[in-house]
Amino acid sequence: MIKTIQNLPLSSGIYQYFDDNGRLLYVGKAKNLRNRVKSYWRFTPSLSPNPNLSARIKNMLAQTSRLEYIVVDSEEDALILENSLIKQLRPKYNILLRDDKTYPYIYIDESQDFPRFELTRKVIKGPNVKYYGPFPSGGRALLNALYEIYPLVQKKSGLQGGKACLFYQIGKCLAPCEGKISSQDYKKILEKAKKAIFKREVITQNLNEKMFKLATQERYEEAAKIRDQISAIEALKLKSTIDFANRSNIDIFAILNGEERGVILKLFMRNGRIISSSHSFFRQTEIFDIDEAYKQVLLDFYNSNIPSPPDEIIVSHSFDSIGEIGQSIKKMIGKNIKIKYPLRGDKKRLSNLALINAEELLKKQKPATLEIEKSIKDLIGMESVPYRIEVFDNSHMMGVATVGAMVVYNEGKWDKSSYRKYKLQSIDEYGQMREMLTRRIRNFENEPAPDLWVLDGGDANLNLAVKLLKEANIYLPVIAIAKEKLDAKAHRAKGSAKDIIYIPQGKIELKTTDKRLQWIQKLRDEAHRSAISYHKSQKRKEDMQSNLLEQKGIGKAMQKKLLDYFGNFEKIYSASYDEIAVASNKKIAGILKK
């Protein structure tokens, strides 16, 4: 390794440390690879870690046996690549903060005669598109409230019919489709609605009046819905007396690592007022590094898909990479955003506000009791407690409606927003599992890897997962669970065989009363339920499409021939006349393309 270090280029790039087993220990970036990597080591009398380094880094270097590197064009490119590899490969000594959510914005296209508000998480192209937000929560409630209070065009299709609809009759629209209001008068109402997005007291006051009116009429269910709407809107804004006289658009970040939990807090100031806030927790880590934390959070949050980036970013801590991150964000989104750690003034008050609220969140947060997860760690020899677990299963019926499902269990509860469903092409179950796991590995850059994989199936599926992860240079513990085979059959339906847990070192047999086995069974059963549910819905769709083809005179045998060729009904319908003619004949192609 000495020779590799001494011959490193003077270029920008990323370096990777590996242990004897080929596991990736650490990914770092450097403006000058040779100088940066040399700073870790002393070369005389023999290669040894620099004594000035932290205990964490010394421990990592003591396990290092191999060094690899990638040269890039600039330090900014190195920063982006480093962040991407950390998310994909889960190095042992890098921290991984899962906080790459995209938030919805309310937007309006003012080039239209009668514009209307809508929600988006992506950039909407157009010279007169204006965004409001982001709204980490409560955005839908706020949007619905605007349409409840202001008589705007309620639906996208409202102007297409040319005739007033029900919304006009109940006083929620002024029927611009029939010319009952001019574009100029409509836009006066629109201006009031736009101001109300920032001064939401107008909205909540109006909703409160409606709620009390409904309650006096004993329409309690409708009143309760409005009450929930008010709560969602009021929860958007973090209570603050800080308002800027100018029209500042600023995002404020604070990251704290507590004794048991860490927290990432974001505040969003638009037009000089804090309009929304968001926070997420991460588990406490001994390898926490403030520079790495801010790098990950900022680079994940600001990307080319962010609809309306701020003019400035304020951070609550000073860290080394502030300038480099600013340049990287500029490269990604095409806008020069200043990143500042303020020392005084109103912006320092904003920074302190974020820190104070982050501290309060840590005080209030009670970590989940993870006793069973800790016992699983000991059972299968993991290095750390599995907080986030992904579980996979697939389902089909004689090769029809072949699907897979991934469910996620995170810190003691189901994370249903992270569930994923897969349409699969493979015929056999082994191929289906391969297809599903391969697609998940490819997506680690966007949705980072969990702490543990649980697979429905025996050692064949386990070995497959281990092989795929090794090929991708990713370290991720895997277990599989399957019925013990009796007379070469699993007897799943009869329940006459017990479940066996498979790990790379062999199989584990636990008593049916063992809490650890029951916990893994619970995970497997939820994945199975999700896969079966998705399979049934796909089967209904395919049956409907099959019936439609039969009505056109295309029988089951020809349908099977087409499906074998194209894979699914969607591809059959989207195929050209010539493609269908090749797969069947000209008569069938004529029927399908008529």
C-alpha atoms as one frame of an Amber mdcrd trajectory, in Angstrom:
protein
   0.000   0.000   0.000   2.991   2.339   0.560   3.732   2.298  -3.157   0.102
   3.130  -4.009   0.096   6.119  -1.617   3.415   7.480  -2.888   2.263   7.226
  -6.520  -1.119   8.888  -6.014  -1.853  11.727  -8.481  -1.975  15.375  -7.432
  -5.509  15.636  -8.899  -8.879  15.988  -7.181 -10.725  12.774  -6.498 -12.095
  10.325  -3.952 -10.189   7.598  -2.061 -11.508   4.371  -0.555 -10.048   2.269
   2.273 -10.776  -1.506   2.353 -10.079  -4.194   4.962  -8.682  -7.740   4.468
 -12.153  -9.098   3.579 -12.694  -6.479   0.875 -15.209  -4.537   2.934 -15.277
  -0.811   2.248 -14.275   1.042   5.422 -14.245   4.685   4.383 -14.830   7.027
   1.426 -13.198  10.473   1.434 -12.717  13.285  -1.060  -9.630  15.359  -1.716
  -8.572  18.428  -3.659  -5.139  16.801  -3.912  -5.275  13.017  -3.532  -1.598
  12.465  -2.765  -1.361  15.153  -0.081  -4.673  14.214   1.545  -4.007  10.480
   1.813  -0.396  11.014   2.945  -1.696  13.138   5.857  -3.230   9.962   7.364
   0.106   8.137   7.646   3.644   8.114   9.013   6.117   6.318   6.711   9.071
   5.764   9.060  10.246   3.475  10.464   7.230   1.657   8.910   3.777   2.591
   7.667   1.580   3.554  10.652  -1.363   5.903  11.370  -0.588   9.576  12.052
  -0.640   9.948  15.883  -2.490  13.292  15.587  -5.624  11.665  14.163  -8.814
  10.947  16.126  -9.343   7.561  17.752 -12.042   6.754  15.182  -9.725   7.329
  12.216  -6.845   5.446  13.886  -9.112   2.479  14.427 -10.197   2.590  10.794
  -6.597   2.791   9.513  -5.586  -0.154  11.713  -8.083  -2.289   9.749  -7.060
  -0.931   6.325  -5.209  -3.237   3.951  -6.004  -1.727   0.542  -6.492   1.705
  -1.013  -8.352   2.586  -4.216  -9.037   5.985  -5.760 -10.998   7.719  -8.536
  -9.754  10.902 -10.227 -12.302  13.622 -11.120 -12.143  17.036 -12.776 -12.666
  19.246  -9.718 -13.059  19.303  -5.947 -16.801  19.947  -6.395 -17.125  16.778
  -8.487 -15.222  14.870  -5.786 -17.663  16.130  -3.151 -20.706  14.998  -5.154
 -19.171  11.592  -5.932 -18.181  11.072  -2.299 -21.737  11.740  -1.144 -23.169
   9.418  -3.792 -20.824   6.534  -2.879 -21.540   6.867   0.850 -25.264   6.452
   0.164 -24.756   3.537  -2.219 -22.011   1.552  -0.481 -22.553   2.200   3.264
 -18.858   2.391   4.309 -18.301   1.296   7.880 -16.680   4.533   9.116 -18.764
   7.123   7.234 -21.965   8.379   8.809 -25.203   7.972   6.848 -28.034  10.420
   7.570 -31.282   9.403   5.895 -32.758  12.805   5.167 -33.145  13.086   1.403
 -36.876  13.827   1.261 -38.380  16.105  -1.352 -41.086  18.474  -0.143 -44.157
  19.677  -2.035 -44.605  23.280  -3.194 -47.780  25.119  -4.104 -47.338  26.609
  -7.559 -49.313  28.715 -10.026 -48.818  29.371 -13.736 -49.654  33.054 -14.161
 -49.436  32.929 -17.957 -52.991  31.531 -17.987 -56.060  33.791 -18.069 -57.577
  32.098 -15.034 -54.675  30.454 -13.141 -55.162  27.993 -10.297 -52.992  26.641
  -7.473 -51.573  23.115  -7.594 -49.041  20.986  -5.675 -45.736  19.780  -7.093
 -42.476  18.176  -5.943 -40.743  18.791  -9.268 -39.758  21.738 -11.420 -42.652
  22.911 -13.606 -41.339  24.554 -16.756 -42.702  27.958 -17.747 -41.594  31.608
 -17.591 -44.500  32.681 -15.361 -44.605  29.777 -12.922 -44.425  30.955  -9.307
 -43.757  28.697  -6.303 -44.797  28.922  -2.657 -43.159  26.717  -0.081 -41.748
  24.214   0.571 -44.376  22.663   2.820 -42.978  19.528   4.548 -46.456  18.874
   5.943 -49.808  20.578   5.693 -49.339  21.648   2.074 -52.429  19.781   0.905
 -54.484  21.198   3.798 -53.357  24.728   2.899 -54.191  24.199  -0.779 -57.663
  22.861   0.057 -58.246  25.824   2.378 -57.438  28.291  -0.409 -60.117  26.684
  -2.589 -62.514  26.568   0.357 -62.219  30.307   1.023 -61.498  31.896  -2.367
 -63.814  31.350  -5.394 -61.129  30.209  -7.815 -61.285  27.631 -10.623 -61.595
  24.485  -8.538 -60.597  21.784 -11.051 -58.201  21.563 -13.996 -61.077  20.575
 -16.257 -63.301  23.402 -14.982 -62.643  25.707 -17.941 -62.871  23.039 -20.620
 -66.610  22.378 -20.519 -67.610  25.966 -21.273 -70.507  25.642 -18.861 -70.839
  26.455 -15.140 -70.612  23.398 -12.904 -71.683  22.501  -9.373 -68.924  24.650
  -7.822 -70.595  27.765  -9.263 -73.959  26.709  -7.850 -72.526  26.311  -4.316
 -70.604  29.596  -4.491 -67.061  28.211  -4.705 -66.372  29.364  -8.279 -67.438
  32.460 -10.250 -67.804  30.607 -13.582 -65.124  32.191 -15.759 -65.982  29.388
 -18.215 -69.232  31.267 -18.978 -67.596  34.701 -18.860 -69.283  35.631 -15.569
 -66.019  37.141 -14.280 -63.254  38.908 -16.195 -59.625  37.880 -16.075 -58.735
  41.165 -14.312 -61.344  40.686 -11.543 -60.346  37.039 -11.150 -56.727  38.023
 -10.622 -57.732  40.465  -7.850 -59.169  37.502  -5.926 -56.065  35.520  -6.777
 -53.829  38.221  -5.271 -55.720  37.953  -1.965 -55.232  34.177  -1.992 -51.505
  34.567  -2.690 -51.092  36.920   0.284 -53.015  34.473   2.488 -50.392  31.762
   1.821 -47.964  33.864   3.899 -50.471  35.522   6.278 -52.328  32.384   7.169
 -54.239  33.982  10.043 -56.817  35.040   7.418 -57.293  31.405   6.420 -57.451
  29.920   9.921 -59.857  32.637  11.116 -62.189  31.933   8.203 -61.989  28.183
   8.786 -62.682  28.618  12.506 -65.879  30.529  11.688 -66.984  27.734   9.329
 -66.134  25.090  11.947 -68.217  26.755  14.696 -71.103  27.284  12.291 -71.102
  23.583  11.380 -70.872  22.603  15.047 -73.925  24.716  15.943 -75.772  22.902
  13.140 -74.677  19.585  14.722 -72.697  18.674  11.591 -69.909  17.361  13.768
 -68.078  15.206  11.223 -67.691  18.139   8.816 -66.622  20.369  11.699 -63.995
  17.809  12.772 -62.527  17.750   9.253 -62.116  21.523   9.292 -60.591  21.321
  12.794 -57.972  18.867  11.483 -57.369  21.160   8.503 -56.733  24.107  10.840
 -54.324  22.023  12.944 -52.356  20.974   9.860 -52.052  24.579   8.658 -51.064
  25.922  12.075 -48.433  23.169  12.467 -46.678  24.430   9.335 -45.136  27.428
  11.020 -42.679  27.145  13.867 -43.579  29.838  16.398 -41.195  32.758  15.939
 -41.154  36.515  16.407 -38.418  36.888  13.771 -39.650  38.636  10.638 -37.334
  40.408   8.204 -38.353  43.764   6.752 -36.856  42.765   3.405 -38.182  39.932
   1.227 -35.495  37.411   2.228 -35.705  33.816   0.999 -33.531  31.789   3.368
 -33.271  28.123   4.404 -31.886  27.488   7.888 -30.328  24.163   8.983 -29.312
  22.827  12.390 -27.883  19.345  13.024 -27.342  18.026  16.561 -26.083  14.636
  17.726 -27.490  13.777  21.163 -26.814  10.951  23.600 -29.391   8.593  22.073
 -30.671  10.435  19.010 -29.585  13.070  16.564 -31.862  15.563  14.828 -31.849
  17.495  11.557 -33.985  20.656  11.681 -34.887  22.835   8.691 -36.616  26.225
   8.721 -37.865  27.867   5.538 -38.129  31.663   5.357 -39.887  33.203   2.371
 -40.531  36.914   1.827 -38.973  37.619   5.213 -41.221  35.263   7.224 -40.733
  31.673   8.388 -43.458  29.807   6.528 -42.690  26.172   7.421 -40.319  23.837
   9.216 -39.333  20.192   9.174 -37.264  17.796  11.250 -36.075  14.201  11.155
 -34.200  12.060  13.656 -31.200   9.820  13.160 -29.694   7.330  15.561 -26.779
   8.429  17.692 -23.445   7.469  16.232 -19.958   7.460  17.706 -18.535   8.348
  14.289 -20.523  11.584  14.023 -18.672  14.326  12.176 -20.291  17.765  11.797
 -18.623  18.422   8.441 -19.816  15.106   6.992 -23.298  15.631   8.415 -23.856
  19.027   6.787 -22.303  17.811   3.531 -24.762  14.939   3.277 -27.848  16.905
   4.283 -27.203  19.894   2.018 -26.082  17.933  -1.039 -29.065  15.588  -0.728
 -31.569  18.403  -0.294 -30.435  20.729  -3.091 -30.540  19.040  -6.467 -31.725
  19.743  -9.978 -35.321  18.790  -9.087 -35.832  21.384  -6.361 -38.585  23.710
  -7.648 -37.628  26.953  -5.929 -34.201  27.146  -4.222 -33.576  29.983  -1.717
 -31.197  32.901  -2.147 -29.199  31.978   0.937 -28.574  29.045   3.297 -27.797
  29.565   6.976 -26.156  26.795   8.998 -25.974  26.629  12.778 -22.390  25.362
  12.943 -19.133  26.282  11.292 -17.577  23.452   9.278 -14.751  22.984   6.791
 -16.616  22.356   3.536 -18.938  25.397   3.431 -17.321  26.903   0.335 -17.038
  23.602  -1.555 -20.670  22.695  -0.869 -21.795  26.067  -2.199 -19.903  25.454
  -5.446 -21.286  21.907  -5.738 -24.872  23.108  -5.246 -24.315  25.817  -7.876
 -23.141  23.126 -10.290 -26.173  20.931  -9.607 -28.979  23.511  -9.704 -27.423
  26.338 -11.707 -27.913  28.975  -9.023 -25.293  30.618  -6.829 -26.568  30.204
  -3.245 -24.491  31.654  -0.422 -23.980  29.346   2.562 -23.271  31.276   5.766
 -22.541  30.623   9.414 -23.585  34.000  10.876 -21.815  35.435  13.938 -24.196
  38.319  14.736 -27.414  40.098  13.785 -30.813  38.822  12.669 -29.350  35.872
  10.821 -27.553  34.750  13.967 -30.950  34.902  15.702 -32.318  32.601  12.993
 -29.398  30.223  13.508 -29.986  30.219  17.284 -33.727  29.674  16.769 -32.971
  26.535  14.776 -30.544  25.269  17.430 -32.954  25.923  20.311 -35.758  24.035
  18.559 -33.415  21.173  17.653 -32.426  20.881  21.333 -36.110  20.853  22.358
 -36.877  18.092  19.864 -34.062  15.961  21.287 -35.395  16.459  24.816 -38.916
  15.410  23.812 -37.964  12.482  21.577 -38.259   9.145  23.306 -36.334   6.489
  21.391 -38.144   3.275  20.567 -37.450   0.233  22.718 -35.421  -2.004  20.439
 -34.745  -5.005  22.671 -35.736  -7.542  20.011 -33.537  -5.816  17.407 -30.610
  -5.963  19.848 -31.168  -9.687  20.356 -31.268 -10.197  16.553 -27.917  -8.386
  16.332 -26.410 -10.875  18.786 -28.129 -13.861  17.163 -26.688 -13.331  13.698
 -23.445 -11.594  14.711 -24.102  -8.098  13.369 -21.783  -5.200  14.222 -24.623
  -2.832  15.125 -28.328  -2.902  15.959 -30.567  -3.130  12.852 -32.782  -0.060
  13.093 -34.072  -0.145   9.525 -34.973  -3.488   7.926 -36.150  -4.195   4.371
 -38.105  -7.410   3.761 -38.720  -8.994   0.325 -41.222 -11.478  -1.060 -42.669
 -12.237  -4.496 -46.004 -13.615  -5.678 -47.490 -15.074  -8.872 -49.994 -17.645
 -10.080 -48.595 -20.075 -12.649 -46.438 -17.263 -14.015 -49.369 -14.812 -14.280
 -49.263 -11.332 -12.682 -45.747 -11.855 -11.358 -44.922  -9.209  -8.758 -42.672
  -8.546  -5.785 -42.945  -6.421  -2.673 -40.531  -4.756  -0.288 -41.779  -3.674
   3.143 -39.789  -1.571   5.597 -39.631  -1.862   9.388 -37.952   1.149  10.977
 -37.265   1.691  14.678 -40.084  -0.489  15.951 -42.823   0.328  13.417 -43.821
  -0.152   9.806 -42.649   2.641   7.497 -45.421   2.313   4.914 -44.322   5.366
   2.941 -41.146   3.409   2.080 -42.928   0.263   0.865 -42.149  -0.613  -2.759
 -43.878  -2.850  -5.304 -42.252  -4.439  -8.335 -43.645  -5.796 -11.583 -41.384
  -8.728 -12.476 -40.608 -10.440 -15.770 -38.737 -13.575 -14.630 -40.520 -16.920
 -14.830 -38.941 -18.771 -11.867 -38.926 -17.555  -8.252 -35.126 -17.424  -8.060
 -35.033 -15.153 -11.113 -37.803 -12.998  -9.636 -35.848 -12.489  -6.410 -32.721
 -11.662  -8.418 -34.647  -9.093 -10.462 -36.121  -7.456  -7.369 -32.871  -7.280
  -5.372 -30.914  -6.028  -8.387 -33.358  -3.173  -8.889 -33.167  -2.277  -5.209
 -29.350  -2.217  -5.248 -29.392   0.080  -8.277 -31.568   2.493  -6.328 -29.318
   2.727  -3.241 -28.061   6.115  -4.463 -31.589   7.569  -4.245 -32.834   5.518
  -1.287 -29.862   4.450   0.871 -29.392   0.855   1.938 -30.958  -0.315   5.231
 -29.234  -2.032   8.156 -30.571  -5.509   7.357 -32.279  -7.463   4.565 -34.783
 -10.220   5.365 -35.788 -12.514   2.485 -38.608 -14.997   2.169 -36.898 -18.188
   1.013 -34.063 -20.508   1.923 -30.311 -20.581   1.437 -30.601 -20.200  -2.357
 -32.111 -16.725  -1.986 -29.656 -15.890   0.797 -26.647 -16.830  -1.333 -28.093
 -14.870  -4.241 -28.395 -11.696  -2.132 -24.879 -12.087  -0.703 -23.501 -12.540
  -4.234 -25.305  -9.465  -5.637 -24.185  -7.275  -2.739 -20.587  -8.480  -3.019
 -20.560  -7.700  -6.760 -21.738  -4.174  -5.924 -19.089  -3.811  -3.137 -21.820
  -3.238  -0.553 -21.693  -4.642   2.973 -25.198  -5.404   4.168 -26.206  -8.228
   6.538 -28.810 -10.628   5.081 -30.988 -13.346   6.572 -33.587 -15.604   4.944
 -36.499 -17.497   6.451 -38.168 -20.599   4.991 -40.128 -23.651   6.040 -38.096
 -26.705   6.920 -38.441 -29.219   4.099 -40.080 -32.521   4.991 -40.004 -35.188
   2.292 -38.528 -32.552  -0.075 -41.573 -30.326   0.439 -41.944 -27.240   2.606
 -45.570 -27.952   3.662 -46.191 -24.215   4.046 -49.948 -24.502   3.673 -50.361
 -27.300   6.217 -48.094 -25.663   8.744 -46.533 -29.009   9.535 -42.965 -27.733
   9.263 -41.200 -25.119  11.328 -39.466 -22.026  10.029 -35.673 -22.089   9.678
 -33.493 -18.964   9.643 -30.595 -18.931   7.191 -27.478 -16.784   7.548 -24.200
 -16.941   5.565 -22.588 -19.019   8.338 -25.333 -21.680   8.246 -28.870 -22.176
   9.495 -30.424 -21.334  12.863 -33.273 -23.363  14.356 -35.285 -21.639  17.073
 -38.251 -22.861  19.084 -41.645 -21.700  17.847 -42.064 -19.771  21.121 -38.821
 -17.831  20.635 -39.536 -14.081  20.378 -36.746 -13.615  17.836 -38.248 -16.176
  15.463 -41.715 -14.663  15.918 -40.343 -11.200  15.109 -38.716 -12.403  11.868
 -41.923 -14.270  10.997 -43.873 -11.049  11.516 -41.599  -9.274   9.034 -41.893
 -12.107   6.492 -45.681 -12.245   6.840 -46.070  -8.507   6.211 -43.985  -8.767
   3.037 -46.052 -11.788   1.992 -49.297  -9.876   2.642 -48.087  -6.903   0.592
 -46.953  -9.110  -2.309 -50.228 -11.089  -2.347 -52.286  -7.886  -2.248 -50.361
  -6.427  -5.188 -50.596  -9.716  -7.084 -54.399  -9.775  -6.702 -54.766  -6.217
  -7.997 -52.512  -6.964 -10.985 -54.368 -10.223 -11.658 -57.701  -8.346 -11.744
 -56.243  -5.855 -14.256 -54.839  -8.634 -16.426 -58.143 -10.556 -16.330 -59.969
  -7.408 -17.431 -57.506  -6.840 -20.280 -57.753 -10.513 -21.280 -61.550 -10.293
 -21.406 -61.344  -7.191 -23.611 -59.093  -9.033 -26.058 -61.443 -12.022 -26.074
 -64.321  -9.706 -26.974 -62.229  -8.551 -29.949 -61.814 -12.153 -31.042 -58.306
 -12.786 -29.703 -58.424 -16.069 -27.799 -56.423 -17.322 -24.826 -53.868 -19.215
 -26.943 -53.046 -16.119 -29.017 -52.957 -13.966 -25.868 -50.394 -16.343 -24.349
 -48.325 -16.159 -27.516 -48.374 -12.347 -27.404 -47.574 -12.268 -23.682 -44.660
 -14.666 -24.137 -43.297 -12.340 -26.814 -43.945  -8.904 -25.244 -44.050  -9.713
 -21.522 -47.228  -7.872 -20.475 -50.428  -6.295 -21.807 -49.061  -2.735 -21.664
 -46.238  -3.641 -24.063 -48.697  -5.405 -26.372 -50.870  -2.287 -26.629 -47.889
   0.037 -27.116 -46.278  -2.149 -29.789 -46.403  -1.111 -33.436 -48.432  -2.864
 -36.136 -45.287  -4.455 -37.580 -44.082  -5.714 -34.182 -47.468  -7.362 -33.457
 -47.537  -8.855 -36.961 -44.148 -10.469 -36.337 -45.290 -11.865 -32.972 -48.628
 -13.137 -34.340 -50.010 -12.243 -37.783 -51.366  -9.283 -39.759 -54.975 -10.032
 -38.833 -54.224  -9.817 -35.083 -52.112  -6.687 -35.631 -55.048  -5.109 -37.482
 -57.467  -5.907 -34.657 -55.171  -4.482 -31.975 -54.199  -1.311 -33.821 -57.705
  -0.490 -35.156
